[in-house]
Amino acid sequence: MENRKLGIIFILAIALAFFAGFQVQTFFVDNEPEPFVDVYSEITEALDRYYLYDLESDEKQAAFLAQMQAIVNSYADANNDPYTRLYASPAGIAPTDAESYVGMGITIQNEFDFLRVLDVVYQGPSYKVLYPNDLIVGIMEGTEKLYFKDLSVNVQPTSYLAGTIGEVKSLIVVNPEGNEDIVEITYEEILTPTAYHQVIDDSIGYIKISEFSGYVKDITEGTAKVFTDSLNALEAQTLNDETDTLILDLRNNPGGSLSALHNNNASGVIPGIMQLLLIKDVERPLFSMVNKNDITLTYLGGLTQPKVYDIKVLVNEYSASASEVLAAALSANGGYELYGNLTYGKDVYQNTVSLTTIDSMTYYLTYTEGHWLYDMDKKVSEYPLDVEIIDQIGYYEIYDMMYERELSIDDVDDSLISYQQFLNVYFNLDENQLIRTDGYFDQSTEDYIAQFQQENNLSLTRKLDLETARHMFDLLKQYQNEIEYDTQLQTLIGMI
């Protein structure tokens, strides 16, 4: 088990995106590593000669990977730096996000003997089939069951999930109550646009940017291109004069590639988002980046005059790094107002280098390289962005709905909290009727669960059972994909 844990480095896509934050590629290239003693080789060679036990190749590989991980973690921990890290990606695939992928439409966590489902894409192939906290423990190969726990240490369970459009995979799934079942999933193309738009009404256009990806040939056209297409569509249809408004939504945006924000107007290169929205003023850069050697690069807008329409920006506590850079420039340089919640406050940026490839996995080091500044000399950690607060309430503020076990009257469990929150919103309970949301299963919780079961033709158990929890999750995913339930957005629309 320990070798398996050491031999596989796996980071969830969502966590990876968040801690990647504001990324540059080969931004400053004059940092040469100093010579060092190859302790791994010295120790391994010594043990090969004198150790009582024979060292197998997979043991050496596990030790090598553990050494890399320990070195990176030691430096990062010593400097209180959560953004410097080691991670792995299949060889030949760039560490970036495309606008779509072929798969099952789930977010998973690799726990080595199984894959834990963390989330499911709404209306994807796994919607209403797989649920958070389901364990994918193996896969059917013909009529034979292949359990991941029986795999070699060098084989990752995720390698069995690769597939093509229309392919059907039979998964061995254990639900939170311990029941094993065979679940068939037909692979589809899952759209994951980093930016998309819609018309709210005749005078309001809306663009959501979920993260910033750079152009990678044959993988993704990049967020700058996707945003450009969205902006052009809205300007041709809705954003015509000073009475119109573009709502730019940067909530839950963890950051990403510098090239999505700014492309230096090189020949044949699509301008970055900042260059499309803000004027060029050589006296007031949009932002600057400063490395450890005090080398500073500044970035300017691309317009000769401001947009004819207004821009209002939505941010929240999960807007970090590159999304904060864009929000800061729009506010400080463009004079556009920010709404929602205070941003994360990440004022550093990262770079990534490739280290080595082992067993078709390429290992990368992402490290913090410098600070970025807005409004000439401000760090967002010291000078938070000026945001007009709009509280998010309702379905959009419910997170981590993950069923763990059946709960009934007088049980206490943190997993109950999100279901209690759901019931408050579902039944539109006011202050005097609100169910407690501390995870204690009281009489009021039981009464509203029973009412929910009756209204939705579920078994009347008066408990939070698997059937009830999964029906709540299905509805939550539906409501969280309908903008009329987005309180912050609807409030902002009402203010325009």
C-alpha positions, -999 to +999 in steps of 0.1 A: +000+000+000+028+025+009+046+019-024+014+024-042+008+057-024+043+069-031+043+058-067+013+077-078+009+114-075-027+125-083-043+159-078-079+166-084-086+189-114-105+214-094-077+216-067-050+217-094-067+246-112-071+266-080-035+262-068-022+267-103-038+302-101-018+326-123+005+307-146+032+318-170+053+296-192+091+301-194+085+337-181+119+343-166+145+319-178+177+330-161+173+309-129+198+281-133+198+253-106+228+250-084+248+218-084+237+193-058+246+159-045+225+130-060+215+115-027+190+092-043+217+075-065+242+073-037+218+057-013+202+034-039+236+022-052+248+016-016+218-005-008+221-024-041+256-035-029+251-041+008+214-043+017+200-076+029+170-073+006+169-071-031+155-037-044+129-042-071+124-017-099+091-006-086+106+000-052+133+022-067+107+041-087+086+047-056+116+059-037+126+083-065+091+098-067+089+100-029+122+119-029+109+144-055+077+149-035+095+153-002+119+179-016+091+200-031+069+197+000+098+206+023+106+239+005+069+248+001+061+241+037+092+260+049+080+291+030+043+287+038+037+283+000+006+262-009+011+268-046+044+252-052+038+215-058+046+184-079+020+168-101+017+143-129+000+142-163-001+115-190+029+119-212+022+138-245-007+156-230-001+192-220-011+202-184-039+224-195-077+223-199-095+219-232-129+232-240-143+197-240-133+161-233-146+126-240-156+108-208-182+100-182-187+135-168-175+130-133-149+144-109-130+117-091-104+113-063-078+086-067-076+066-035-054+039-051-076+009-045-106+027-058-118+060-074-141+081-053-168+101-071-168+137-059-191+154-084-212+147-115-217+169-145-253+180-149-270+161-178-238+143-185-236+106-191-232+099-153-260+122-142-286+102-122-263+072-125-233+079-104-233+101-072-208+117-049-192+092-025-198+063-049-166+042-051-155+029-085-136-002-073-130-019-107-141-025-142-156-054-162-133-069-189-157-090-208-174-112-182-145-109-157-143-085-129-110-065-126-106-049-092-083-020-090-069-033-057-053-062-077-034-039-101+003-036-102+018-007-083+028+009-116-007+008-130-031+036-122-069+029-120-076+060-140-058+045-171-088+021-174-113+050-177-099+063-211-125+059-238-140+071-271-174+087-279-201+060-279-180+035-260-198+017-231-178+009-200-191-014-172-179-001-139-179-020-106-194+005-082-199+003-044-224+028-030-220+045+004-241+017+020-216-009+009-237-024-019-218-034-051-233-031-085-223-030-122-230+004-137-228+010-175-218+044-188-218+055-224-190+079-231-199+113-246-182+146-254-184+167-223-184+204-230-162+224-206-161+259-221-137+282-202-160+311-213-196+312-226-222+339-231-259+345-232-283+374-237-301+384-205-324+409-222-322+436-249-297+457-230-277+431-209-252+406-221-235+380-199-201+363-202-190+337-176-152+329-175-146+297-154-108+298-158-081+311-181-064+286-204-038+293-230-038+281-266-023+246-270-023+231-305-047+203-311-059+205-275-076+239-268-081+271-287-077+290-254-099+312-234-089+344-253-103+330-285-135+317-268-140+350-250-134+369-283-161+349-300-185+355-271-178+392-270-182+396-307-216+378-306-229+401-278-216+433-294-233+423-327-266+416-310-269+434-276-241+457-266-246+487-288-245+519-267-242+535-233-275+521-221-262+485-225-243+465-199-219+435-201-219+414-169-186+397-167-188+368-142-154+358-126-169+339-096-153+306-087-125+313-113-092+300-099-070+317-125-049+302-151-027+312-181-012+347-186-017+344-223-055+344-219-052+378-202-026+394-224-009+384-256+013+414-264-004+418-297+021+397-316+014+392-352-013+365-358-020+362-320-054+368-306-053+397-281-059+388-245-091+396-227-076+427-210-066+441-244-102+436-257-118+455-228-094+482-216-076+512-232-039+514-238-023+540-214+015+538-212+013+559-180-009+535-162-002+498-168-030+474-162-008+453-140+029+444-135+048+412-126+079+413-104+102+383-099+127+377-071+154+396-089+131+427-091+128+422-129+095+439-137+072+434-167+043+457-173+011+451-194-010+476-212-046+476-226-053+474-263-081+498-270-078+534-283-111+544-265-133+528-239-162+505-248-194+523-255-213+501-230-209+496-192-192+466-177-201+452-143-180+424-128-191+396-105-165+381-081-164+360-050-141+345-024-131+318-050-120+344-076-083+340-074-050+351-090-056+357-128-093+364-122-082+390-096-058+405-120-086+410-145-110+423-119-084+447-105-076+462-139-112+466-148-118+484-115-087+505-111-080+513-148-114+510-164-135+524-135-159+494-137-177+483-105-172+449-088-200+431-071-204+399-051-179+390-023-143+399-016-119+380-037-094+354-025-064+377-023-036+358-042-009+382-052+017+357-065+020+339-098+035+305-108+056+289-135+058+252-145+087+231-157+088+195-168+110+172-146+109+137-158+087+110-175+082+076-158+059+049-170+041+072-195+035+098-168+053+132-170+060+149-137+059+187-135+071+212-109+049+242-105+066+269-084+059+304-072+080+328-092+069+364-082+043+389-073+018+408-095+008+444-087-023+464-097-029+502-097+008+508-101+020+493-068-007+475-049-008+438-038-042+424-036-034+406-003-027+441+013-052+461-007-083+440-013-104+449-043-133+472-037-164+450-040-200+460-035-212+431-014-242+410-026-248+379-005-253+347-023-282+327-008-303+298-020-292+267-040-260+284-053-245+285-018-249+248-011-218+228-014-205+193-006-238+174-008-223+139-002-243+111+013-223+090+039-249+070+058-285+067+067-295+093+093-326+095+115-340+113+145-313+124+171-284+115+148-256+140+145-235+141+114-219+170+094-230+153+062-265+162+071-258+200+069-261+204+031-294+185+031-308+207+058-297+238+038-314+223+007-347+218+026-347+254+038-344+266+002-367+240-013-396+248+010-388+285+010-388+286+048-386+320+064-368+330+096-393+315+120-395+282+101-359+276+092-345+241+099-313+241+119-282+235+098-257+221+123-260+185+114-284+175+142-314+155+130-342+170+151-380+166+147-383+196+123-357+180+100-376+147+101-409+164+093-395+182+062-377+152+050-410+133+052-428+161+034-401+160+007-405+123+003-442+125-001-441+154-026-415+135-048-431+101-046-403+086-026-405+059+001-418+074+032-390+065+057-388+098+075-350+093+073-322+107+051-318+075+032-299+068+000-329+073-023-339+106-007-304+120-006-298+112-043-331+128-054-321+160-035-287+159-053-304+155-087-326+186-080-297+206-066-276+201-098-306+211-119-313+243-099-276+253-098-276+253-136-305+277-139-296+313-135-329+324-121-318+307-088-285+327-088-292+353-062-261+374-068-266+375-105-303+383-103-297+410-077-271+426-100-295+424-129-321+442-108-296+470-100-289+478-137 
